[in-house]
Amino acid sequence: MTRISRLRRFGPSLIVLTIGVVFLLWAQIYPRNTGTVPTLVAILTIALGLLDLAGQSDTGLGRTIAKFVGRAGEEEEPKKTGWRPVLFSVLWPLGYVAATIYAGFLLVTPLYIFLYMWTYGGKSLLASAVSATVTTVSIWLTFEVLFRYPLYPGVLFGGYL
């Protein structure tokens, strides 16, 4: 396996893992109660990054994970792709985070889900709209209603940076 193919194979997992570690370290500067959710998200991100990293390996564990997540039987070497798909796969979540900082979760989340499903998922406008709505309502019910945990409103609507 060449260095480039290793980077293509393990690179995304290492990026997610790095983001999780940085986010975990960043979450530690928050007061205890405020930092609970960011810490949980960071730990889950690290766990998923490690799981994906293990699933990319050519070991028994890696093959088992790949089979479990439906990647078994794929070709060993990733398909050669240009830099655009990789760039967009990084820019989508970064755009979501930046937009959420300014406009809040409840406004940005349905827009993000709708646009992503419609443009990259190839879903119909109706399916994209329904998925975005159901997901956003579920998030709202879970956090705002069930947990009574206010979702970040965004800087434009009285949030803080």
C-alpha positions as CSV (number, residue, x, y, z in Angstrom):
1,M,0.0,0.0,0.0
2,T,1.5,3.3,-1.0
3,R,1.7,6.4,1.2
4,I,-1.0,8.2,-0.8
5,S,-3.4,5.2,-0.6
6,R,-2.8,4.9,3.1
7,L,-3.6,8.6,3.5
8,R,-6.8,8.2,1.4
9,R,-7.7,5.1,3.5
10,F,-6.9,6.4,7.0
11,G,-6.9,10.2,6.5
12,P,-10.6,10.9,7.1
13,S,-10.6,8.7,10.3
14,L,-7.5,10.5,11.6
15,I,-9.1,13.9,10.9
16,V,-12.2,12.9,12.8
17,L,-10.2,11.6,15.6
18,T,-8.1,14.8,15.8
19,I,-11.2,17.0,15.7
20,G,-12.6,14.9,18.6
21,V,-9.5,15.2,20.7
22,V,-9.2,19.0,20.1
23,F,-12.9,19.4,20.9
24,L,-12.5,17.4,24.1
25,L,-9.6,19.6,25.2
26,W,-11.6,22.7,24.3
27,A,-14.6,21.4,26.2
28,Q,-12.5,21.2,29.4
29,I,-12.3,25.0,29.6
30,Y,-16.1,25.3,30.2
31,P,-17.5,25.2,33.7
32,R,-18.6,21.7,34.8
33,N,-22.3,21.9,33.9
34,T,-21.8,23.8,30.7
35,G,-19.1,21.4,29.4
36,T,-21.0,18.2,29.9
37,V,-22.7,18.0,26.5
38,P,-19.6,19.2,24.5
39,T,-17.5,16.6,26.4
40,L,-20.0,13.9,25.6
41,V,-20.0,14.9,21.9
42,A,-16.2,14.9,21.9
43,I,-16.0,11.4,23.5
44,L,-18.5,10.0,21.0
45,T,-16.5,11.6,18.1
46,I,-13.3,10.1,19.4
47,A,-15.0,6.7,19.8
48,L,-16.4,6.8,16.2
49,G,-13.1,8.0,14.9
50,L,-11.3,5.1,16.5
51,L,-14.0,2.7,15.3
52,D,-13.6,3.9,11.8
53,L,-9.8,3.8,12.0
54,A,-10.0,0.2,13.2
55,G,-12.5,-0.6,10.4
56,Q,-10.1,0.7,7.8
57,S,-7.3,-1.6,8.9
58,D,-6.6,-4.9,7.3
59,T,-6.9,-6.9,10.5
60,G,-9.5,-9.4,11.7
61,L,-11.1,-6.6,13.8
62,G,-11.0,-4.3,10.9
63,R,-12.7,-6.8,8.6
64,T,-15.3,-7.5,11.3
65,I,-16.1,-3.8,11.7
66,A,-16.2,-3.3,8.0
67,K,-18.6,-6.2,7.6
68,F,-20.8,-4.9,10.5
69,V,-21.1,-1.4,8.9
70,G,-21.6,-2.7,5.4
71,R,-18.3,-2.0,3.9
72,A,-17.3,-5.7,3.5
73,G,-16.6,-6.7,-0.1
74,E,-15.5,-3.3,-1.2
75,E,-12.3,-3.1,-3.1
76,E,-9.2,-2.9,-1.1
77,E,-7.9,0.3,-2.6
78,P,-10.2,3.3,-2.4
79,K,-11.4,4.7,-5.8
80,K,-9.3,7.5,-7.1
81,T,-11.1,10.7,-6.6
82,G,-10.2,14.3,-7.0
83,W,-9.8,16.8,-4.2
84,R,-13.3,18.2,-4.6
85,P,-15.2,15.4,-2.9
86,V,-12.8,15.4,0.0
87,L,-12.9,19.2,0.3
88,F,-16.7,19.2,0.2
89,S,-16.9,16.5,2.8
90,V,-14.9,18.7,5.1
91,L,-16.6,22.0,4.2
92,W,-20.2,20.7,4.8
93,P,-19.8,20.1,8.5
94,L,-17.6,23.2,8.9
95,G,-20.3,25.3,7.2
96,Y,-22.9,23.7,9.5
97,V,-21.0,24.7,12.6
98,A,-20.3,28.2,11.3
99,A,-23.9,28.8,10.4
100,T,-25.1,27.3,13.7
101,I,-22.9,29.8,15.6
102,Y,-24.6,32.7,13.9
103,A,-28.2,31.4,13.3
104,G,-28.7,28.7,15.9
105,F,-29.5,25.0,15.8
106,L,-33.2,25.1,15.0
107,L,-32.8,27.3,11.9
108,V,-29.6,25.8,10.5
109,T,-30.3,22.1,11.1
110,P,-33.3,21.6,8.8
111,L,-31.6,23.7,6.1
112,Y,-28.4,21.6,6.4
113,I,-30.2,18.3,6.3
114,F,-32.5,19.4,3.4
115,L,-29.6,20.7,1.2
116,Y,-27.3,17.8,1.9
117,M,-29.9,15.1,1.2
118,W,-31.1,16.9,-1.9
119,T,-27.7,17.8,-3.4
120,Y,-25.5,14.9,-2.3
121,G,-28.0,12.2,-1.3
122,G,-29.9,12.5,-4.5
123,K,-33.2,12.5,-2.6
124,S,-36.4,14.2,-3.8
125,L,-37.4,17.6,-2.6
126,L,-40.2,16.0,-0.6
127,A,-38.1,13.3,1.0
128,S,-35.4,15.9,1.9
129,A,-38.0,18.2,3.4
130,V,-39.7,15.5,5.4
131,S,-36.4,14.2,6.7
132,A,-35.2,17.6,7.7
133,T,-38.5,18.4,9.4
134,V,-38.7,15.1,11.3
135,T,-35.1,15.3,12.4
136,T,-35.4,18.9,13.6
137,V,-38.6,18.3,15.5
138,S,-37.1,15.3,17.1
139,I,-34.1,17.3,18.2
140,W,-36.3,20.1,19.5
141,L,-38.6,17.6,21.4
142,T,-35.6,15.7,22.9
143,F,-33.6,18.7,24.1
144,E,-36.0,21.6,24.6
145,V,-39.1,19.6,25.8
146,L,-37.8,16.4,27.4
147,F,-34.5,17.5,28.8
148,R,-35.4,21.2,29.2
149,Y,-32.0,22.0,27.7
150,P,-32.2,25.1,25.6
151,L,-30.7,24.8,22.2
152,Y,-28.2,27.4,21.1
153,P,-30.1,30.2,19.4
154,G,-27.2,31.7,17.5
155,V,-25.5,35.1,17.8
156,L,-28.2,36.7,15.6
157,F,-30.9,35.7,18.0
158,G,-29.3,36.5,21.4
159,G,-26.7,33.8,21.7
160,Y,-23.2,34.2,22.8
161,L,-19.9,33.4,21.2
